[in-house]
């Protein structure tokens, strides 16, 4: 071993020792913050504060660590320190090993109690009842569009959106053996089968495709049935005894799913926020244009506009809108006041820190 390499390794050891001391100091400070929060009955998780920390680090990152890697490291540091105050319980659409679980870890880190639920409805119920602190639900996919059940549940729920997270959807073909010898069926969620249809048509057009309740269930079946293959993401590889036949078989290489964090917390201004609304309009010509016109007049950008039928009232629609800015900021507040005055229904789902989605290669890994 060269003396130069030994000297460099000693320097790394010294840096690690300093990092350990600083992390311990950070933990002690968080415990003091936690005591003050407890006395004031303040929430443990402040998404606006966390967003400010991560943005500041991103702005000051001198390299050579990639931005996604730095964010992933600091999110786990924050998660471990937050756990010193209290371990949060976060519900998600299970079972374990799904993209929903990946979204939970990508947003909160590993220092939580992740609670799988059998349906999106159950995630809302557990969060509304206070059984968990927060829930994480899918709201849209870049290939398949809106997750309608989530949008419908927001209409009557008292919960607010406290944050968002986007997860790259990378589907892998899995089997017990790591090959397709003897495989007679491929099991996955119907949406995953649809997202991989082109690849499957080219490579395994004659193998039966069987929709199951989740990709994790497909991976579980592949682990115990030698004639079954599954399609699932990275999370399933860590939980089930399966091997990869082929990686990244989704037809859209940029496929992502966006998730919303739901809870009872009202976020303060982080400096880069967005606001989500549900609106409906009177049934008259030009009503939609007139309703949203104040946004342009007050210089507020609309990021998303999605319509959903109002099932109880014939051909009427609810409009789900995301706009840039916090509802407490003057321009946004003025625009929303005008919209509220003219809307048949106006419901704010809350303002929360906007996530700047990183390219897949730099995205935080779970």
C-alpha positions in Angstrom: 0.0 0.0 0.0 1.5 3.4 -1.0 2.3 6.0 1.6 0.2 8.5 -0.4 -2.9 6.3 -0.3 -2.4 5.8 3.5 -2.1 9.5 4.0 -5.3 10.2 2.0 -7.2 7.6 3.9 -6.1 9.1 7.2 -7.4 12.5 6.0 -10.8 10.8 5.2 -10.8 9.3 8.7 -10.2 12.7 10.2 -13.0 14.2 8.1 -15.4 11.4 9.2 -14.5 12.2 12.9 -15.3 15.8 12.4 -18.5 15.0 10.6 -19.5 12.7 13.5 -18.9 15.5 16.0 -20.9 18.0 14.0 -23.8 15.5 13.5 -23.9 14.9 17.2 -23.9 18.7 17.8 -26.8 19.0 15.4 -28.7 16.3 17.2 -28.3 18.1 20.5 -29.5 21.4 19.0 -32.6 19.6 17.6 -33.4 18.2 21.0 -33.4 21.7 22.4 -35.6 22.8 19.5 -37.9 19.9 20.2 -38.3 20.9 23.9 -39.3 24.4 22.8 -41.7 23.0 20.2 -43.3 20.7 22.8 -43.8 23.6 25.2 -45.4 25.7 22.5 -47.3 22.7 21.1 -45.7 23.3 17.7 -45.6 20.5 15.0 -42.6 18.3 14.8 -42.4 18.5 11.0 -42.3 21.9 9.4 -42.1 21.3 5.6 -41.4 25.0 4.9 -38.4 25.0 7.2 -37.1 21.7 5.7 -37.5 23.1 2.2 -35.5 26.2 3.1 -32.7 24.1 4.6 -32.4 21.9 1.4 -32.6 24.9 -1.0 -29.9 26.8 0.9 -27.6 23.7 0.7 -28.3 23.3 -3.0 -27.4 27.0 -3.6 -24.1 26.7 -1.7 -23.1 23.2 -2.9 -19.5 23.6 -4.1 -19.3 20.1 -5.5 -18.0 17.5 -6.4 -21.1 15.8 -4.9 -24.1 15.8 -7.3 -27.1 17.8 -6.2 -29.3 14.8 -5.9 -26.8 12.9 -3.8 -26.3 15.9 -1.5 -30.1 16.3 -1.1 -30.5 12.6 -0.3 -27.8 12.7 2.3 -29.2 15.8 4.1 -32.8 14.4 4.0 -31.6 11.4 6.0 -29.7 13.7 8.4 -32.8 15.8 8.9 -34.9 12.6 9.2 -32.6 11.1 11.9 -32.6 14.3 13.9 -36.4 14.8 13.6 -36.7 11.3 15.0 -34.9 12.5 18.1 -37.9 14.8 18.7 -40.6 12.2 17.8 -41.0 9.5 15.2 -43.6 10.5 12.7 -46.2 8.0 11.5 -46.9 8.3 7.7 -49.6 6.4 5.9 -49.3 5.3 2.3 -50.9 3.1 -0.3 -49.4 -0.3 0.4 -48.2 -2.9 0.5 -44.5 -2.4 1.3 -42.2 -2.3 -1.8 -44.5 0.0 -3.9 -43.7 3.3 -5.5 -45.9 4.9 -2.8 -43.5 3.6 -0.1 -40.5 5.0 -2.2 -42.3 8.4 -2.2 -42.6 8.3 1.6 -38.9 7.6 2.1 -37.9 10.1 -0.6 -39.8 12.8 1.3 -39.4 11.9 4.9 -36.3 9.7 5.0 -36.0 6.5 7.0 -36.5 8.0 10.4 -40.3 7.4 10.4 -42.9 4.7 11.0 -44.3 4.0 7.5 -47.8 2.6 7.7 -49.1 0.7 4.6 -52.9 1.0 3.8 -55.1 -1.1 1.6 -56.5 1.9 -0.4 -56.1 5.6 -1.0 -59.4 6.0 0.9 -57.8 4.4 4.0 -54.8 6.7 3.8 -57.2 9.7 4.0 -59.2 8.0 6.8 -56.1 7.2 8.9 -54.8 10.8 8.5 -58.1 12.5 9.2 -58.6 10.3 12.4 -55.1 11.2 13.7 -54.0 7.6 13.7 -51.0 8.9 11.6 -49.4 12.3 11.4 -49.4 12.5 7.6 -50.4 10.6 4.5 -48.8 10.3 1.1 -51.1 9.8 -1.9 -50.5 9.7 -5.7 -52.1 12.6 -7.6 -50.8 12.3 -11.2 -48.6 10.2 -13.4 -46.7 11.7 -16.4 -47.9 8.9 -18.7 -51.3 8.0 -17.3 -52.5 11.4 -16.1 -54.4 12.2 -12.9 -55.1 9.7 -10.1 -58.8 10.3 -10.0 -59.6 8.7 -6.7 -57.2 11.1 -4.9 -58.7 14.1 -6.6 -62.2 13.0 -5.7 -61.3 12.5 -2.0 -59.8 15.9 -1.7 -63.2 17.5 -2.4 -64.8 16.4 1.0 -61.7 15.9 3.1 -60.7 18.5 5.7 -57.0 17.6 5.1 -54.6 20.0 3.5 -51.7 19.4 1.1 -48.4 19.9 3.1 -45.9 19.0 0.4 -45.2 17.1 -2.8 -42.7 14.6 -4.0 -42.0 13.1 -7.4 -40.8 9.5 -7.9 -39.2 8.3 -11.1 -41.1 5.2 -12.2 -38.6 2.5 -13.2 -40.2 -0.9 -13.8 -38.1 -4.1 -13.7 -39.0 -7.5 -15.0 -38.4 -10.0 -12.1 -38.4 -13.7 -11.5 -37.0 -16.2 -9.0 -34.3 -17.4 -11.3 -33.5 -14.2 -13.0 -34.5 -15.6 -16.4 -37.8 -16.4 -18.2 -37.3 -20.1 -18.7 -40.6 -21.8 -17.7 -42.4 -18.5 -17.2 -46.1 -18.7 -18.2 -47.5 -15.4 -16.8 -46.4 -11.9 -15.9 -48.2 -10.4 -12.9 -48.3 -6.6 -12.1 -50.7 -3.8 -11.4 -52.8 -3.0 -14.5 -51.2 0.4 -14.8 -47.7 -1.1 -14.8 -48.7 -3.6 -17.5 -50.0 -0.7 -19.5 -46.8 1.4 -19.0 -44.7 -1.6 -20.2 -47.0 -2.8 -23.0 -44.7 -1.8 -25.8 -41.6 -3.5 -24.3 -43.6 -6.7 -23.5 -45.1 -6.8 -27.0 -41.6 -6.8 -28.4 -40.0 -9.3 -26.1 -42.6 -11.6 -24.6 -45.8 -11.2 -26.7 -47.1 -14.7 -26.1 -46.8 -14.7 -22.2 -50.1 -14.1 -20.4 -50.3 -10.8 -18.5 -52.2 -10.9 -15.3 -53.3 -7.8 -13.4 -52.9 -8.0 -9.6 -53.6 -5.6 -6.8 -50.1 -4.0 -6.8 -46.6 -4.4 -8.3 -45.4 -5.6 -4.9 -48.0 -8.4 -5.1 -46.6 -9.3 -8.5 -43.1 -9.4 -7.0 -44.3 -11.5 -4.1 -45.9 -14.0 -6.5 -42.8 -14.1 -8.6 -40.7 -15.0 -5.5 -42.8 -18.0 -4.6 -44.0 -19.3 -8.0 -41.4 -20.5 -10.5 -43.7 -20.1 -13.5 -44.6 -16.4 -12.6 -42.7 -13.2 -13.4 -43.5 -9.8 -11.9 -43.0 -6.2 -12.8 -42.0 -3.9 -9.9 -39.6 -1.1 -8.9 -36.5 -1.0 -6.8 -38.4 -1.2 -3.5 -39.6 -4.7 -4.3 -36.1 -5.9 -5.0 -35.2 -5.2 -1.3 -38.2 -7.0 0.1 -38.7 -10.1 -2.0 -36.4 -12.9 -3.1 -36.4 -12.1 -6.8 -33.8 -11.4 -9.4 -33.9 -8.9 -12.3 -34.5 -10.3 -15.8 -34.5 -6.8 -17.4 -34.2 -3.3 -15.9 -36.1 -0.2 -16.9 -38.7 -1.8 -19.2 -41.2 1.1 -19.0 -42.1 2.5 -22.4 -41.6 6.1 -21.3 -38.0 6.5 -19.9 -39.1 9.8 -18.2 -42.2 8.4 -16.5 -42.8 9.8 -13.0 -45.5 9.8 -10.4 -46.2 12.9 -8.3 -47.4 12.4 -4.8 -49.0 14.8 -2.3 -48.3 14.8 1.4 -51.6 15.3 3.3 -52.2 16.4 6.9 -53.7 19.0 9.2 -50.6 21.3 9.0 -50.9 24.7 7.4 -47.5 25.5 5.9 -45.9 28.9 6.2 -44.2 30.7 3.4 -41.0 28.9 2.3 -40.0 31.3 -0.5 -40.9 28.9 -3.4 -44.4 27.6 -2.9 -47.5 26.6 -4.8 -51.2 26.5 -3.9 -53.8 23.9 -4.8 -57.5 24.7 -5.3 -60.8 23.1 -6.2 -63.2 25.3 -8.0 -66.5 25.1 -9.7 -68.3 27.7 -11.8 -71.8 28.9 -12.5 -73.3 27.3 -15.6 -73.0 30.2 -18.0 -71.0 31.0 -21.1 -67.4 32.2 -20.4 -67.7 31.3 -16.7 -64.4 29.4 -16.6 -62.4 32.2 -18.3 -64.0 34.9 -16.1 -63.2 32.8 -13.0 -59.5 32.4 -13.6 -58.9 35.8 -15.3 -57.7 37.4 -12.0 -54.7 35.1 -11.9 -53.3 36.7 -15.1 -54.2 40.2 -14.0 -52.4 39.8 -10.7 -49.4 38.1 -12.3 -50.0 34.6 -10.8 -48.9 31.7 -12.9 -51.1 28.6 -13.2 -49.2 25.3 -13.2 -51.9 22.8 -13.6 -55.6 22.7 -14.6 -57.6 19.4 -14.3 -61.3 18.9 -14.6 -63.4 16.2 -12.8 -67.1 15.6 -13.2 -69.4 16.5 -10.3 -71.2 13.1 -10.1 -74.1 14.4 -8.1 -75.0 17.2 -10.5 -75.1 16.0 -14.1 -72.7 17.6 -16.6 -71.1 19.9 -14.0 -67.3 19.9 -13.3 -64.9 20.6 -10.5 -61.6 22.1 -11.5 -58.4 21.2 -9.7 -55.8 24.0 -10.1 -52.2 24.4 -9.0 -50.8 27.9 -9.1 -47.4 29.3 -8.2 -47.0 31.2 -4.9 -48.3 31.0 -1.4 -51.9 32.1 -0.6 -50.6 34.5 2.0 -48.5 36.4 -0.5 -50.2 39.7 -1.6 -50.6 39.0 -5.3 -51.9 35.5 -4.7 -54.2 36.5 -1.9 -55.8 39.3 -4.1 -56.3 36.9 -7.0 -57.9 34.3 -4.7 -60.2 36.8 -3.1 -61.6 37.7 -6.5 -61.9 34.1 -7.6 -63.7 33.1 -4.3 -66.2 35.9 -4.8 -67.2 34.6 -8.3 -66.9 30.8 -7.8 -69.8 28.5 -7.3 -67.4 26.5 -5.1 -64.0 27.6 -3.8 -61.8 25.2 -1.7 -58.2 25.8 -0.9 -56.2 22.6 -0.4 -53.4 24.6 1.0 -50.0 26.2 0.1 -46.9 24.2 0.4 -43.2 24.1 -0.7 -42.8 23.5 -4.4 -40.4 20.7 -5.3 -38.1 21.3 -8.2 -37.9 17.8 -9.7 -34.5 16.6 -10.5 -33.6 14.5 -13.6 -33.9 10.8 -13.0 -30.1 10.3 -12.8 -29.8 12.8 -10.0 -33.1 12.0 -8.2 -32.9 11.0 -4.6 -32.8 7.2 -4.3 -34.9 5.4 -1.7 
